[in-house]
């Protein structure tokens, strides 16, 4: 049982409003929210004067301990979730990715075992990488028994985990029957494969070839195709790591027609541009190789407008850390560079600095895109994503005047590079609470291995209609200013 903890004198910021209040946390839950709260004499007190008290962040897209492209990410579920909490994120939704023909339940159990060391709460999307009757059956078990309500589909990575259209149709249809939501990595894998060969044939073997082989049009095509399939089957769809105008416009058009399409954008795509690939130092350039790649600056402005308009809904990181030695596997062939960057520790500060400090987002809109919308879309609201009575006491006390220079030298993540290297941000966590316990205090990380809980996410009504899901996530597309 945790000691009672009182956050006193701050401004509570939820997605719908901000107000002055104290917050009392007891036994891992928010017990009271109000002015001038009293508490027992042994209650721990946090002075939040001049600071914001917000829901802990939810990163809906991470890859901890991921085996990928012949190696495994540096951050496991302990180091990755600990780093997340240092940045104010208290829940991650990671990905179970079965190998082709590996039973979904076998892969799920493997990932659950890896995640037992987590320091924060966690949940899982499960990828569908192949199709037969056993996948159909296991999707049902995952939804009804294990609390999985979202399934991932890679439209890229040909000859590995890429889904063909037949698999997409079968899986989307099954998700609709179960009240789950398909999510997609939207890149046309056939075109990427062709372009990779063409770029190599031109003698371009370094990281600068990576964005050339994955231009925005291949992301836009895949997004349009996935949206069309979802429209025919009347199933909601969530597009992960939207990086370009073409994909964002596809989402906006579909939403204007009334289709249930939701978009995620990475902190990196909001703040880092494609000039990184032209760095003459291979190590620095290779550190930025991820898919979709970083884009020219014009795309960043459009992504911010997507968040402002409500056509993009969540911010994530795709946290997938490989060190310089691992990236060096592609020294002579950029297609062999393991794809992935970090960011779970920096996401909230970068989005605040680039969003709130510039006037693009209000503090309440910041809460929406960093926690509340993800909680609503994946059906764990208001347990997560809200500072309210009965919610989990996952809270970040945010110092809007605090500053920090982001660097690999000072990060808690095990990665040896930081794509935000040297960026000074204003607005950082002073305290992070997980399950009502202080886990980060003024730079002191107090993460504990294995205390994170697996969070089940209930299915939506198995026969829900467009109006049903719209009612469930109404506030996602209409945050108040």
Secondary structure, 3 states (H helix, E strand, C coil): CCCCEEEEEEEEECCCCEEEEEEEEECCEEEEEECCCCCCCCCEEEECCCCEEEECEEEEEECCCCEECCEECCCCHHHHHHHHHHCCEEEEEEEECCCCCCCHHHHHHHHHHHHCCCCCEEEEEEECCCCCHHHHHHHHHHHHHHCCCEEEEECCCCCCCCCCHHHHHHHHHHHHHHCCEEEEECCCHHHHHHHHHHHHHCCCCCCHHHHHHCCHHHHHHHHHHHHHHHHHHCCCEEECCCCCHHHHHHHHHHHHCCCCEEEEEEHHHHHCCHHHHHCCCHHHHHCCCCCCCCCCHHHHHHHHHHHHHCCCCEEECCECCCCHHHHHHHCCCHHHCCCCECCCCCHHHHHHHHHHCCCCCCHHHHHHHHHHHHHHHCCCCCCCCCCCCCCECCEEEEEEEEEEECCCCCCCCCCCCCCCCCCEEEEEEEEEEECCEEEEECCEECCCCCCCCECCCCCCCCCCCHHHHHHHCHHHHCCCC
